Amino acid sequence: MTRTAPLQLPLNALACFEAAGRHANFTRAAKELRVTQAAVSKQIKALEVQLNTQLFLRGNRAVALTESGKRLFEGVSAGMKTIGDAVEDISRANQPTELVITTTVAMASLWLMPHIASFRAEHPEISIKLIATDALLDFNQDRVDVAIRYGHGDWPHLDCAFLFGVHFLPVCSPSYLAAFPMHSVEDIRNSRLLYLEGPAARYQEWEWWFACNGVEVEKLDAELSFNNYPLLVQAALAGQGVLLAWGNVIDQYIEGGALVPIIDAQTPSNYSYYLVTNRRRTVRPEARIFKNWVMQRTRDMR
């Protein structure tokens, strides 16, 4: 009996197909692969001809996998994950064990760093590389193992575990409150407000907080602003103005009395902190250890 030779599919076409299926968009797939949209379309068309079946339903602005496309996508994604894991294992085989963690500047400075000594004491065999940035890093390009992100927990192709929520409350130093007594939202409105600028500014807006507490204001002029949140905290500690504090992140300053709540007006954030790993790669043992440690550390905050 003659044995049929297995069908040989070009790797470039499969890579284009997988990226297009993941993004549901040829243009975004082309951007990721650093080729033209026409090249992606051509590769996928050739793949459809070779398989004698349609893989995508093509729309004006998006594409969708057909049933055949879904079956192929599952197989190709699993294969690429296996290849990625093998490449990662080989590349790290002769290197010291290093855990790459990324999170926001605020989370790194104000929560993670005060706790990380405990993790190092428990697991001295694990080297840590911490990348503090308010930009979202690409897990593959930046070789990130685990991230702590602030948002809705709906990042595509990532597994997200809820850590804790955040609430906002206005605080200042005892010396500032003594010099400028405040008893209401209107009093806070007329005080010196500390502002956040840069990528993290989308996480905090005084106008939003005032609206949530019954005071509609136009765009406020920033008298004193900074490009990262830890600098705002330092300014508040130095008596420079009123900080919109992130409860659960800077509680140590409030509990210690270095910063004091001005009024009882805790406003829940629309976002939360999540522990994030790459769904398309097997989570390394070091990352699993760190994940379990963080989940344990934040248990009472949930």
TORGU-825754 format. One record per residue: y, z, x of N, C-alpha, C, O in turn. Coordinates in steps of 0.001 Angstrom, whole numbers, plus 500000, padded with zeros to 6 digits. Layout:
    nc2    nc3    nc1   cac2   cac3   cac1    cc2    cc3    cc1    oc2    oc3    oc1
      Y      Z      X      Y      Z      X      Y      Z      X      Y      Z      X
...
//
This chain:
    nc2    nc3    nc1   cac2   cac3   cac1    cc2    cc3    cc1    oc2    oc3    oc1
 498811 500000 500853 500000 500000 500000 501241 500000 500891 501363 500812 501807
 502152 499083 500608 503371 498976 501410 504342 500086 501041 504622 500325 499867
 504849 500758 502070 505782 501868 501833 507202 501336 501872 507592 500662 502825
 507983 501640 500830 509360 501165 500756 510234 501952 501736 510211 503182 501763
 511000 501214 502535 511891 501864 503499 513005 502597 502761 513509 502086 501761
 513405 503781 503227 514482 504520 502569 515793 503752 502638 516074 503052 503611
 516583 503897 501588 517868 503226 501516 518824 503826 502537 518989 505045 502589
 519450 502989 503341 520377 503445 504365 521814 503337 503827 522286 502241 503523
 522492 504465 503713 523856 504470 503210 524817 504811 504350 524573 505756 505100
 525909 504049 504486 526862 504292 505582 527553 505643 505433 527974 506015 504337
 527667 506376 506542 528263 507708 506507 529740 507667 506112 530223 508560 505416
 530458 506629 506555 531870 506529 506190 532043 506431 504685 532944 507044 504112
 531179 505660 504053 531257 505504 502603 530937 506816 501902 531579 507165 500911
 529953 507541 502409 529585 508823 501807 530706 509846 501975 530961 510647 501076
 531376 509817 503134 532496 510733 503356 533638 510436 502389 534243 511353 501834
 533927 509158 502192 534973 508760 501235 534583 509167 499819 535408 509669 499056
 533317 508944 499479 532833 509285 498145 532947 510794 497894 533401 511216 496830
 532533 511604 498875 532557 513056 498694 533989 513566 498525 534255 514401 497661
 534912 513061 499354 536310 513502 499259 536929 513065 497937 537668 513830 497317
 536636 511848 497503 537181 511350 496244 536618 512130 495064 537339 512427 494111
 535324 512465 495126 534715 513243 494058 535270 514655 493991 535458 515203 492905
 535529 515238 495141 536055 516600 495192 537483 516663 494674 537845 517606 493971
 538302 515662 495016 539702 515653 494597 539909 514976 493240 540955 515138 492612
 538900 514213 492792 539055 513390 491587 540261 512471 491723 540982 512220 490758
 540466 511977 492939 541641 511157 493208 541443 510426 494532 541187 511059 495555
 541559 509106 494521 541364 508322 495738 542494 508543 496742 542257 508571 497950
 543719 508699 496244 544867 508850 497137 544779 510143 497929 545008 510153 499138
 544444 511246 497239 544325 512531 497943 543148 512512 498915 543212 513116 499986
 542071 511814 498538 540935 511683 499450 541356 510927 500707 540982 511302 501818
 542131 509864 500528 542600 509078 501666 543490 509911 502578 543401 509807 503802
 544357 510744 501982 545241 511598 502777 544426 512575 503608 544731 512801 504779
 543394 513156 503013 542546 514107 503743 541824 513427 504898 541720 513987 505989
 541322 512209 504653 540549 511490 505659 541435 510708 506633 540952 510142 507613
 542736 510688 506347 543714 509986 507191 543423 508484 507274 543461 507872 508342
 543137 507930 506114 542974 506483 505983 543802 506048 504784 544424 506878 504121
 543811 504760 504507 544574 504273 503364 543767 504424 502075 542541 504529 502093
 544494 504432 500958 543828 504505 499656 542958 503276 499432 541897 503363 498815
 543410 502136 499935 542635 500899 499786 541308 500996 500537 540288 500488 500073
 541328 501654 501704 540100 501806 502493 539091 502674 501751 537898 502370 501738
 539565 503750 501134 538673 504610 500356 538077 503837 499186 536872 503892 498941
 538929 503119 498471 538466 502339 497327 537436 501292 497738 536449 501074 497036
 537669 500654 498868 536750 499624 499357 535398 500219 499726 534358 499643 499408
 535405 501362 500390 534156 502010 500783 533340 502417 499559 532123 502234 499521
 534020 502966 498568 533306 503414 497370 532782 502228 496575 531686 502286 496017
 533559 501153 496520 533098 499948 495822 531854 499391 496498 530907 498983 495826
 531855 499376 497830 530685 498896 498561 529467 499776 498290 528342 499285 498200
 529705 501085 498161 528617 502025 497865 528059 501760 496475 526846 501813 496273
 528929 501479 495523 528484 501178 494162 527665 499888 494121 526673 499800 493398
 528084 498890 494899 527344 497629 494963 525960 497853 495571 524964 497312 495090
 525913 498651 496623 524641 498903 497300 523677 499679 496401 522469 499442 496427
 524212 500601 495612 523374 501403 494724 523177 500750 493361 522358 501193 492556
 523945 499684 493117 523865 498960 491859 524148 499875 490665 523465 499819 489643
 525165 500712 490821 525549 501606 489726 527002 502008 489901 527525 502005 491016
 527649 502353 488807 529034 502800 488857 529065 504301 489135 528381 505082 488473
 529874 504695 490128 529952 506103 490521 531182 506803 489951 531169 508019 489764
 532237 506051 489674 533478 506629 489163 533952 505884 487923 533805 504667 487822
 534522 506629 486986 535317 506058 485912 536760 506078 486400 537314 507145 486665
 537358 504919 486516 538683 504825 487135 539777 504808 486082 539766 503980 485171
 540745 505755 486219 541913 505800 485350 543151 505389 486107 543071 504988 487268
 544300 505486 485455 545551 505086 486103 545932 506038 487237 546400 505596 488287
 545732 507347 487030 546170 508323 488018 545043 509195 488554 545250 509956 489499
 543872 509098 487973 542762 509936 488417 541460 509201 488183 541410 508198 487471
 540416 509713 488790 539087 509163 488602 538144 510299 488213 538422 511470 488474
 537039 509942 487594 536047 510940 487186 534663 510419 487530 534386 509226 487402
 533811 511310 487960 532448 510930 488319 531640 510571 487074 531723 511240 486044
 530860 509503 487194 529891 509188 486147 528694 510118 486315 528659 510918 487250
 527717 510021 485423 526523 510853 485552 525798 510553 486865 525315 511461 487542
 525729 509261 487216 525119 508907 488502 525948 509447 489657 525412 509918 490660
 527274 509368 489496 528161 509886 490531 527999 511386 490723 528034 511878 491851
 527821 512119 489617 527635 513566 489706 526359 513907 490472 526347 514831 491285
 525296 513165 490213 524037 513423 490911 524179 513170 492412 523713 513954 493239
 524834 512056 492741 525031 511740 494149 525960 512756 494813 525741 513149 495959
 526999 513179 494087 527967 514128 494653 527286 515444 495004 527564 516022 496055
 526408 515916 494148 525700 517167 494425 524889 517043 495715 524902 517944 496554
 524181 515915 495864 523364 515721 497054 524193 515571 498315 523873 516154 499351
 525266 514783 498226 526117 514553 499407 526827 515845 499809 526925 516151 500998
 527325 516607 498826 528014 517866 499133 527077 518840 499822 527456 519501 500788
 525843 518926 499319 524865 519827 499935 524548 519375 501361 524417 520200 502265
 524427 518071 501555 524142 517555 502891 525272 517819 503863 525027 518188 505011
 526516 517636 503417 527661 517866 504292 527810 519348 504621 528221 519710 505723
 527477 520190 503666 527515 521624 503931 526502 521985 505017 526797 522776 505913
 525302 521399 504928 524273 521657 505944 524726 521176 507316 524548 521868 508318
 525315 519978 507349 525819 519446 508614 526933 520323 509160 526961 520619 510355
 527861 520744 508287 528965 521591 508723 528491 522915 509282 529011 523401 510286
 527489 523499 508620 526943 524768 509112 526308 524586 510491 526480 525422 511378
 525572 523485 510659 524916 523240 511946 525936 523042 513051 525784 523590 514143
 526978 522260 512778 528033 522029 513772 528721 523341 514129 528992 523612 515299
 529003 524159 513102 529659 525447 513336 528783 526361 514186 529271 527010 515111
 527494 526411 513875 526573 527266 514635 526500 526832 516096 526526 527666 517001
 526408 525501 516321 526304 524997 517687 527587 525262 518464 527539 525664 519627
 528727 525039 517830 530004 525200 518524 530274 526651 518887 530971 526929 519862
 529722 527582 518105 529962 529001 518352 528843 529653 519149 528945 530820 519527
 527769 528899 519407 526560 529489 519992 526838 530211 521298 526294 531290 521535
 527682 529630 522154 527935 530214 523466 529302 530892 523568 529824 531115 524661
 529863 531210 522411 531154 531870 522394 531001 533299 521895 530060 533592 521157
 531907 534200 522283 531861 535558 521738 532037 535521 520224 532739 534660 519694
 531399 536451 519538 531532 536528 518090 532977 536827 517730 533507 537873 518105
 533621 535917 517004 535024 536082 516634 535183 535824 515147 534745 534797 514627
 535809 536762 514478 536069 536646 513056 537516 536215 512860 538438 536930 513252
 537719 535045 512253 539070 534528 512035 539507 534885 510624 538910 534440 509643
 540558 535696 510533 541086 536176 509260 542517 535684 509121 543278 535709 510088
 542887 535240 507935 544279 534885 507689 544748 535547 506399 543984 535691 505444
 545998 535941 506390 546613 536506 505197 548122 536372 505334 548623 535882 506347
 548844 536811 504304 550297 536718 504339 550871 537684 505367 550207 538628 505794
 552107 537433 505752 552775 538307 506720 552869 539730 506164 552643 540698 506890
 553200 539852 504886 553335 541178 504276 552004 541910 504248 551929 543080 504622
 550964 541235 503809 549653 541876 503718 549144 542269 505097 548566 543342 505268
 549357 541404 506075 548897 541694 507434 549629 542905 508014 548999 543792 508590
 550943 542945 507865 551748 543986 508498 551676 545323 507770 551607 546377 508402
 551692 545277 506433 551880 546497 505650 550594 547106 505111 550559 548299 504811
 549528 546304 504980 548276 546883 504476 547134 546745 505474 546465 547728 505791
 546906 545523 505975 545722 545310 506807 545819 546034 508148 544867 546695 508563
 546954 545915 508823 547069 546522 510142 546879 548046 510123 546214 548574 511014
 547435 548770 509146 547186 550218 509124 545713 550590 508900 545304 551711 509204
 544914 549648 508366 543514 549937 508074 542538 549330 509080 541386 549758 509157
 542982 548349 509844 542047 547565 510653 541405 548386 511766 540312 548055 512225
 542068 549448 512202 541479 550289 513245 540164 550892 512778 539236 551074 513566
 540095 551198 511491 538855 551746 510937 537732 550721 511012 536601 551067 511354
 538028 549471 510699 537013 548420 510784 536559 548224 512225 535365 548075 512485
 537504 548224 513160 537153 548040 514569 536284 549185 515077 535379 548973 515884
 536561 550404 514600 535764 551553 515017 534334 551449 514490 533387 551850 515167
 534183 550913 513284 532863 550779 512687 532100 549584 513254 530871 549604 513314
 532827 548541 513670 532175 547302 514131 532833 546806 515419 533480 545759 515417
 532675 547542 516509 533298 547131 517780 532721 545842 518338 533318 545238 519229
 531573 545410 517834 530954 544182 518335 531624 542920 517792 531352 541822 518279
 532484 543059 516805 533129 541905 516181 534564 541768 516704 535393 542658 516510
 534844 540644 517367 536215 540345 517793 536969 539738 516621 536402 538988 515827
 538241 540065 516519 539045 539614 515382 540212 538762 515853 540916 539116 516800
 540404 537641 515182 541609 536836 515359 542330 536833 514018 541840 536267 513041
 543495 537466 513978 544262 537581 512736 545429 536607 512760 546264 536647 513665
 545484 535729 511756 546575 534767 511627 547422 535186 510425 546982 535070 509281
 548635 535674 510687 549544 536105 509630 550530 534977 509337 551347 534626 510188
 550453 534423 508159 551341 533324 507774 551448 533272 506254 550483 533561 505546
 552626 532904 505757 552815 532753 504318 552453 531343 503838 552534 531049 502646
 552060 530485 504764 551545 529157 504399 550040 529253 504188 549371 530072 504819
 549504 528413 503295 548069 528411 503048 547374 527547 504098 547637 526348 504193
 546498 528151 504876 545786 527418 505911 544562 526720 505332 543984 527162 504339
 544183 525627 505974 542985 524894 505607 541782 525546 506286 541757 525690 507508
 540790 525937 505495 539641 526654 506047 538912 525824 507102 538433 526372 508095
 538823 524519 506899 538077 523678 507831 538889 523367 509085 538406 523561 510200
 540103 522892 508912 540920 522495 510055 541286 523685 510936 541341 523557 512159
 541535 524836 510327 541960 526005 511096 540814 526962 511398 541035 528035 511959
 539591 526584 511034 538378 527344 511328 538505 528790 510865 538175 529720 511600
 538981 528964 509652 539152 530287 509064 537831 530754 508451 537141 529984 507782
 537488 532014 508685 536284 532592 508085 536572 533227 506730 535818 533048 505773
 537665 533966 506664 537990 534685 505431 539504 534826 505327 540200 534944 506336
 540000 534812 504099 541439 534952 503867 541672 535996 502779 540834 536204 501902
 542816 536637 502857 543295 537478 501763 544527 536781 501221 545558 536714 501890
 544418 536261 500006 545493 535457 499422 546079 536125 498184 545438 536941 497522
 547310 535748 497902 548058 536283 496758 548279 535141 495773 548899 534136 496121
 547784 535281 494563 547925 534223 493576 547091 534506 492351 546859 535660 491992
 546633 533422 491698 545839 533541 490468 544338 533542 490737 543552 533765 489816
 543922 533298 491982 542498 533275 492289 541805 532008 491834 540603 532012 491571
 542566 530914 491739 542003 529661 491230 542096 528538 492256 542247 527375 491883
 542008 528867 493545 542078 527842 494576 540799 527000 494544 539701 527554 494549
 540926 525671 494511 539733 524819 494391 538833 524913 495615 539295 524976 496754
 537516 524919 495335 536467 524872 496365 536415 526134 497223 535849 526121 498316
 537009 527232 496726 536958 528506 497430 536382 529574 496504 536642 529565 495301
 535609 530487 497064 535102 531631 496312 536091 532769 496450 536475 533136 497560
 536506 533333 495311 537549 534359 495305 537028 535648 494679 536479 535633 493577
 537201 536760 495385 536831 538077 494874 538108 538890 494668 538897 539049 495599
 538312 539398 493471 539524 540156 493143 539579 541442 493964 538611 542202 494008
 540726 541679 494619 540920 542915 495387 541731 543939 494598 541233 545012 494258
 542989 543595 494311 543825 544508 493533 545060 543779 493024 545477 542758 493572
 545628 544328 491971 546864 543787 491426 548073 544395 492112 547952 545296 492941
 549236 543885 491753 550499 544337 492339 551472 544625 491209 551510 543905 490211
 552254 545674 491370 553356 545917 490438 554649 546068 491229 554644 546553 492360
 555740 545654 490632 557039 545694 491282 557846 546883 490764 557825 547184 489571
 558547 547545 491660 559441 548626 491263 560582 548721 492277 560356 548548 493475
 561806 548994 491812 562942 549089 492733 562930 550426 493467 562802 551484 492852
 563064 550364 494781 563078 551570 495609 564194 551444 496643 564718 550356 496885
 564543 552570 497242 565512 552578 498334 565278 553843 499152 564434 554665 498794
 565997 554000 500218 565878 555202 501035 566581 556359 500336 567504 556126 499555
 566174 557594 500592 566879 558748 500004 568368 558771 500350 569196 559164 499528
 568700 558347 501573 570111 558360 501977 570929 557351 501180 572071 557630 500814
 570352 556178 500906 571081 555170 500129 571288 555656 498695 572362 555474 498122
 570246 556282 498114 570350 556767 496736 571375 557894 496646 572078 558015 495643
 571465 558720 497691 572457 559792 497688 573876 559235 497768 574798 559769 497152
 574040 558158 498531 575370 557560 498682 575765 556726 497471 576941 556636 497121
 574761 556115 496834 575032 555242 495683 574075 555605 494548 573070 554922 494352
 574369 556662 493804 573471 557104 492722 573252 556002 491688 574193 555312 491295
 572012 555843 491256 571640 554833 490259 570729 555481 489226 569838 556260 489563
 570970 555143 487955 570194 555753 486873 569682 554737 485867 568960 555103 484940
 570040 553468 486028 569652 552460 485040 569458 551104 485712 569782 550916 486884
 568923 550172 484937 568753 548807 485431 570109 548198 485756 570240 547462 486734
 571119 548499 484945 572464 547985 485204 573016 548526 486522 573685 547800 487257
 572741 549788 486822 573187 550353 488098 572551 549600 489267 573208 549308 490266
 571271 549293 489122 570578 548543 490180 571178 547150 490309 571340 546635 491415
 571507 546543 489170 572109 545205 489171 573387 545174 489993 573700 544155 490610
 574124 546267 490011 575409 546316 490709 575298 546879 492124 576317 547112 492775
 574075 547099 492606 573879 547624 493950 573645 546481 494929 573650 545311 494546
 573440 546830 496197 573122 545809 497200 571619 545536 497137 570811 546405 497466
 571256 544343 496720 569854 543965 496568 569372 543234 497818 570060 542356 498340
 568214 543597 498280 567611 542955 499441 566764 541776 498971 565927 541919 498080
 566986 540615 499575 566360 539374 499115 565333 538846 500109 565437 539042 501320
 564337 538167 499541 563308 537510 500339 563504 536003 500260 563674 535444 499176
 563479 535345 501432 563586 533885 501491 562360 533321 502191 561534 534074 502706
 562238 531994 502210 561115 531358 502877 559922 531180 501951 560052 531344 500738
 558744 530840 502515 557558 530542 501696 557145 531669 500756 556644 531406 499663
 557349 532928 501167 556916 534058 500342 557883 534365 499206 557573 535196 498352
 559052 533717 499171 560056 534036 498159 559561 533746 496751 560032 534350 495787
 558610 532819 496628 558092 532497 495295 557338 533676 494682 557085 533693 493477
 556981 534658 495504 556241 535806 495007 557147 536897 494446 556654 537834 493818
 558441 536802 494652 559335 537881 494249 560704 537335 493906 561336 536667 494724
 561160 537617 492702 562489 537206 492299 563143 538350 491537 562601 538853 490553
 564307 538744 492007 565032 539796 491302 565366 539357 489881 565283 540159 488950
 565742 538097 489704 566098 537624 488358 564942 537832 487386 565145 538229 486239
 563730 537558 487859 562545 537748 487015 562372 539218 486652 562083 539546 485501
 562548 540110 487638 562371 541534 487366 563411 542030 486364 563077 542775 485443
 564668 541622 486536 565708 542036 485588 565387 541547 484181 565552 542289 483213
 564926 540296 484063 564587 539752 482743 563455 540549 482102 563477 540811 480899
 562465 540935 482910 561348 541730 482387 561795 543110 481924 561126 543747 481111
 562926 543566 482443 563421 544896 482096 564681 544847 481238 565479 545785 481228
 564846 543734 480515 565862 543659 479475 567255 543285 479904 568196 543438 479125
 567425 542793 481136 568759 542394 481599 568705 540942 482053 568099 540625 483077
 569340 540067 481289 569395 538658 481646 570551 538428 482618 571695 538779 482327
 570247 537840 483768 571287 537590 484769 571211 536140 485217 570160 535502 485158
 572350 535641 485666 572370 534325 486268 571799 534437 487680 571388 535519 488100
 571773 533333 488403 571300 533364 489784 572167 534319 490602 573388 534178 490664
 571506 535293 491226 572231 536299 491982 572536 535808 493396 571737 535090 493999
 573684 536197 493912 574033 535845 495286 573434 536881 496237 573603 538086 496050
 572742 536398 497244 572095 537291 498196 573099 537767 499238 573615 536974 500025
 573371 539073 499235 574269 539642 500246 573526 539902 501544 574100 539809 502629
 572224 540233 501425 571410 540513 502597 570007 539989 502331 569324 540473 501428
 569571 539000 503112 568262 538375 502872 567503 538230 504184 568087 538219 505267
 566174 538117 504052 565291 538027 505207 564188 537017 504902 563913 536710 503742
 563561 536505 505961 562562 535461 505757 561136 535983 505667 560206 535198 505481
 560943 537300 505796 559608 537847 505520 559736 539251 504965 560725 539944 505202
 558723 539656 504226 558808 540901 503474 558857 542151 504354 559611 543066 504026
 558103 542246 505450 558204 543443 506285 559634 543730 506771 560010 544891 506934
 560428 542678 507002 561818 542897 507399 562626 543519 506257 563508 544343 506497
 562323 543122 505007 562982 543746 503861 562657 545232 503804 563527 546062 503547
 561390 545553 504050 560977 546953 504026 561726 547746 505086 562202 548849 504820
 561832 547181 506298 562556 547862 507368 564030 548047 506999 564615 549088 507301
 564629 547061 506358 566029 547179 505942 566190 548282 504910 567156 549043 504960
 565247 548374 503972 565315 549437 502959 565146 550808 503611 565854 551754 503267
 564208 550912 504552 563998 552180 505249 565252 552606 506019 565517 553797 506184
 566017 551614 506486 567239 551897 507246 568450 552140 506355 569567 552301 506846
 568226 552166 505032 569319 552458 504116 570255 551302 503869 571435 551511 503587
 569745 550061 503970 570598 548889 503825 570705 548374 502398 571533 547504 502127
 569893 548882 501478 569977 548396 500110 568726 548704 499313 567919 549553 499694
 568576 547988 498180 567484 548234 497236 566408 547170 497412 566694 545973 497434
 565195 547619 497532 564032 546756 497736 563219 546667 496450 562993 547677 495783
 562784 545467 496105 561821 545303 495017 560440 545490 495639 559868 544561 496209
 559923 546699 495520 558711 547086 496239 557467 546497 495600 557394 546311 494385
 556483 546205 496456 555180 545743 496002 554241 546944 495958 553679 547352 496975
 554084 547502 494756 553174 548621 494610 551756 548220 494961 551327 547111 494640
 551027 549105 495612 549675 548910 496161 549709 548291 497551 548683 548254 498231
 550865 547807 497986 550983 547247 499332 551758 548197 500242 551379 548392 501396
 552844 548791 499731 553665 549695 500571 553656 551120 500021 554614 551868 500216
 552589 551494 499343 552521 552838 498763 552694 553937 499797 553181 555019 499470
 552296 553674 501058 552384 554734 502075 553823 555188 502293 554058 556358 502594
 554793 554281 502148 556189 554655 502332 556718 555459 501142 557544 556357 501303
 556232 555122 499957 556665 555838 498753 556017 557217 498694 556682 558210 498401
 554721 557274 498973 554016 558554 498954 554541 559493 500024 554553 560708 499829
 554975 558945 501156 555524 559769 502230 556979 560143 502047 557501 560956 502810
 557662 559563 501041 559050 559905 500759 560082 559108 501525 561280 559335 501362
 559637 558164 502370 560604 557357 503118 561359 556411 502189 562513 556068 502448
 560713 555996 501117 561344 555204 500066 561109 555915 498734 560038 556477 498502
 562108 555885 497874 561987 556601 496598 562218 555635 495435 563126 554806 495496
 561404 555734 494373 561652 554923 493170 562977 555336 492534 563297 556523 492458
 563736 554354 492081 565059 554634 491516 564948 554977 490044 565546 555949 489582
 564181 554180 489299 563925 554453 487884 562446 554197 487625 561764 553587 488449
 561956 554656 486499 560555 554466 486142 560420 553111 485449 560450 553026 484221
 560271 552067 486240 560193 550708 485682 559253 549871 486524 559695 548974 487242
 557962 550153 486444 556958 549386 487171 556579 548142 486350 556110 548251 485217
 556790 546983 486935 556545 545718 486242 555361 545011 486891 555425 544654 488067
 554269 544802 486132 553090 544148 486718 553403 542720 487158 554108 541985 486467
 552873 542345 488306 553033 540979 488800 552101 540037 488046 551080 540456 487503
 552469 538764 488024 551584 537744 487453 550500 537330 488442 549601 536566 488091
 550578 537828 489675 549627 537468 490718 548875 538703 491194 549263 539835 490904
 547795 538466 491929 547005 539548 492514 546516 539109 493889 546659 537948 494273
 545941 540051 494619 545343 539742 495908 543847 539478 495738 543156 540168 494988
 543367 538455 496460 541963 538054 496396 541420 537877 497811 542136 537466 498724
 540144 538194 497967 539440 537902 499205 538772 536545 499035 538021 536334 498083
 539045 535623 499956 538686 534219 499757 537804 533724 500904 538080 533986 502075
 536740 533005 500548 535876 532357 501531 535627 530910 501102 535853 530541 499949
 535163 530114 502039 534943 528690 501814 533608 528461 501110 532551 528782 501654
 533660 527909 499907 532445 527666 499121 531557 526608 499764 530353 526563 499510
 532143 525768 500586 531390 524648 501159 530724 525006 502485 530091 524154 503109
 530860 526247 502916 530222 526688 504150 529516 528011 503918 529980 528844 503139
 528415 528197 504583 527721 529471 504508 528588 530554 505152 529085 530384 506266
 528761 531657 504444 529577 532751 504965 528845 533412 506125 527702 533844 505980
 529502 533489 507269 528893 534060 508462 528678 535566 508293 529393 536204 507520
 527705 536141 509005 527428 537579 508881 528655 538443 509137 528869 539434 508440
 529475 538072 510144 530674 538854 510448 531648 538859 509274 532281 539875 508983
 531761 537716 508605 532656 537632 507454 532122 538454 506287 532898 539077 505562
 530800 538463 506100 530209 539279 505031 530456 540774 505291 530731 541538 504366
 530354 541170 506555 530614 542570 506907 532063 542932 506592 532335 543984 506013
 532996 542050 506978 534412 542297 506713 534680 542322 505209 535424 543173 504721
 534079 541400 504487 534274 541342 503036 533817 542645 502387 534534 543207 501559
 532641 543126 502751 532138 544379 502170 533057 545545 502510 533286 546429 501684
 533586 545542 503741 534494 546614 504163 535780 546594 503338 536233 547639 502872
 536368 545411 503157 537613 545308 502380 537372 545701 500930 538182 546417 500341
 536276 545247 500352 535986 545588 498958 535838 547104 498795 536280 547673 497797
 535219 547744 499772 535070 549190 499721 536422 549887 499861 536701 550855 499153
 537255 549399 500771 538570 549995 501016 539489 549897 499797 540327 550773 499586
 539343 548858 499010 540242 548623 497871 539614 549033 496546 540188 548763 495490
 538455 549677 496572 537741 550012 495333 538593 550852 494400 538646 550580 493201
 539271 551883 494939 540085 552753 494073 541329 552052 493558 541940 552517 492596
 541723 550935 494181 542928 550214 493744 542612 549254 492601 543521 548712 491971
 541330 549046 492334 540954 548192 491220 540783 548993 489938 540465 548426 488893
//
